[in-house]
Amino acid sequence: MRSLVTLIAALLIGCSVPVASLDVAMPGPVVADMAPAPLISRGWQEGTSCRFWLVGVPFGLPKVDEAMRNAMVPVEGVLMREVTVDSVHPVYGLFGWHCYRVHGEVLAPARSIQAVRVDRAPIVSRCPDRYRPTSVQVIVNDEPRVVDAGATVADLVASLGLGPRRIAVEVNRAVVPRADYGATALHDGDAIEIIHFVGGG
């Protein structure tokens, strides 16, 4: 009976499997005749590449470099670091999707993005909107916590009932300036440290 329940759950839900962890990755070559430019962080981004399948027959294969472009193009990035790659399989009975999902910090040139280019035009993700997550899990001071997808540091601070003037926040060991709380989005697996200041008198 338990095996039957497991099989039915797998057919209706699918699964996600980590397949790679990369220190630095980029989907295309640097243009050789362009002068180098210092790179700045454009934050932690996520991209997907998906292909449809029906009754076990795939219609093409997803590509990691396509998923990376989908993560980088919106913020004009040229490479990613601390990249995780997951193989995601949302299943709906006799049909479903095979997706590669990448998550990492995107870097872009400090000057014009034209200094470095990827070798293809942007590709629109083929993943269905209904598969996009409605919530993500983060770690807050070593304890797991679920927040809405797209939530920011400011949203997290507000949900915890904390005043921003008496705390400092780190996301993945990087200090987030108070002015950037509202613009710093949280992603699945982010590690957040909230440090409380105690006033003296």
Secondary structure, 3 states (H helix, E strand, C coil): CHHHHHHHHHHHHCEEEEEEEEEEECCCCCCCCCCCCCEEEEEEEEEEEEEEEECCEECCCCCHHHHHHHHHHHHCCCEEEEEEEEEEECEECCEEEEEEEEEEEEEEECCCHHHCCCCCCCCCCCCCHHHCCCEEEEEECCEEEEEECCCEHHHHHHHCCCCHHHEEEEECCEEECHHHHHHCECCCCCEEEEEECCCCC
